[in-house]
Amino acid sequence: MIEKQRQLKEEEKKALNERLERIGWAFFLIMIGGLALVPGDKVPEGTWLIGAGLIMLGLNAARLHYNLKMSGFSLVLGAIALASGFGDLVGFDLPLIPILLIIFGISLLARPWLENKTE
């Protein structure tokens, strides 16, 4: 009986996570469509990155609120997008590709160590 309840709870969590992801994608598509309707000279530089970052971080905040597993990838990507967008807004250019490559390399090095710590 307990195993059946646990399985049902996992199925509910999976369904909720999928629903949250669909909501995130909906916001993303609405943002892209909305920005495409506005003339380019009327949209401040970095707006797209700020919006994408807020959506990714908001999705993970919702996951945290519902006790779902957060995505480390979208957390890091969302934070970088948000920082880069604000940098563009104030005229500071962040080198996104090198930053992403460094973070990806560090994650490859750290993954085996982190997996051993959680076991």
C-alpha positions as CSV (number, residue, x, y, z in Angstrom):
1,M,0.0,0.0,0.0
2,I,2.8,2.4,0.9
3,E,4.6,1.7,-2.3
4,K,1.5,2.4,-4.3
5,Q,1.1,5.8,-2.6
6,R,4.7,6.6,-3.2
7,Q,4.3,5.7,-6.9
8,L,1.2,7.8,-7.2
9,K,3.0,10.7,-5.6
10,E,5.9,10.4,-8.0
11,E,3.4,10.3,-10.9
12,E,1.8,13.4,-9.6
13,K,5.2,15.2,-9.2
14,K,6.1,14.2,-12.8
15,A,2.8,15.5,-14.1
16,L,3.2,18.8,-12.2
17,N,6.7,19.2,-13.5
18,E,5.5,18.7,-17.0
19,R,2.8,21.2,-16.5
20,L,5.2,23.8,-15.1
21,E,7.6,23.2,-18.1
22,R,4.7,23.8,-20.5
23,I,3.8,27.0,-18.7
24,G,7.5,28.1,-19.0
25,W,7.5,27.3,-22.7
26,A,4.3,29.2,-23.1
27,F,5.8,32.3,-21.4
28,F,8.9,32.0,-23.6
29,L,6.9,31.8,-26.8
30,I,4.6,34.7,-25.8
31,M,7.7,36.8,-24.9
32,I,9.3,36.1,-28.3
33,G,6.1,36.8,-30.2
34,G,5.5,40.0,-28.2
35,L,9.1,41.2,-28.7
36,A,8.8,40.5,-32.5
37,L,5.7,42.7,-32.7
38,V,7.5,45.7,-31.2
39,P,9.9,47.7,-33.5
40,G,13.5,46.8,-32.8
41,D,14.5,50.3,-31.9
42,K,11.8,50.5,-29.2
43,V,13.1,47.4,-27.3
44,P,16.1,48.0,-25.1
45,E,19.2,45.8,-25.7
46,G,19.2,42.8,-23.5
47,T,15.4,42.5,-23.0
48,W,15.2,39.1,-24.6
49,L,18.0,37.7,-22.3
50,I,16.4,39.2,-19.2
51,G,13.0,37.7,-20.1
52,A,14.5,34.3,-20.8
53,G,16.5,34.4,-17.6
54,L,13.5,35.3,-15.5
55,I,11.4,32.6,-17.1
56,M,14.1,29.9,-16.4
57,L,14.7,31.1,-12.8
58,G,10.9,31.4,-12.3
59,L,10.4,27.9,-13.4
60,N,12.9,26.7,-10.9
61,A,11.4,28.8,-8.2
62,A,8.0,27.1,-8.9
63,R,9.7,23.7,-8.7
64,L,11.3,24.7,-5.4
65,H,7.9,25.8,-4.1
66,Y,6.3,22.5,-5.0
67,N,9.2,20.4,-3.7
68,L,10.2,19.2,-7.1
69,K,13.8,18.7,-8.2
70,M,15.2,21.9,-9.7
71,S,17.3,21.8,-12.9
72,G,20.9,22.9,-12.3
73,F,21.3,23.5,-16.0
74,S,18.5,26.0,-16.3
75,L,19.4,27.6,-13.0
76,V,22.9,28.4,-14.3
77,L,21.7,29.3,-17.8
78,G,18.9,31.5,-16.4
79,A,21.3,33.3,-14.1
80,I,23.8,33.9,-16.9
81,A,21.0,35.1,-19.3
82,L,19.7,37.5,-16.6
83,A,23.2,38.8,-15.9
84,S,24.0,39.2,-19.6
85,G,20.7,40.9,-20.3
86,F,21.3,43.4,-17.5
87,G,24.8,43.9,-18.7
88,D,23.5,44.7,-22.2
89,L,21.0,47.1,-20.7
90,V,23.7,49.1,-18.9
91,G,26.2,48.8,-21.7
92,F,28.5,46.1,-20.2
93,D,29.2,43.2,-22.6
94,L,29.6,39.8,-20.9
95,P,31.5,37.2,-23.0
96,L,28.7,34.6,-22.9
97,I,30.3,31.8,-24.9
98,P,33.5,31.7,-22.9
99,I,31.6,31.8,-19.6
100,L,29.3,28.9,-20.7
101,L,32.3,26.9,-21.9
102,I,34.1,27.4,-18.5
103,I,30.9,26.5,-16.5
104,F,30.4,23.4,-18.7
105,G,34.0,22.3,-18.2
106,I,33.8,22.8,-14.4
107,S,30.5,20.8,-14.3
108,L,32.2,17.9,-16.2
109,L,35.0,17.9,-13.6
110,A,32.7,18.3,-10.6
111,R,30.1,15.8,-11.6
112,P,31.9,12.6,-10.5
113,W,32.8,14.2,-7.2
114,L,29.3,15.4,-6.6
115,E,27.7,12.0,-7.5
116,N,30.0,10.3,-5.0
117,K,28.9,12.7,-2.3
118,T,25.2,12.0,-2.8
119,E,25.5,8.2,-2.7
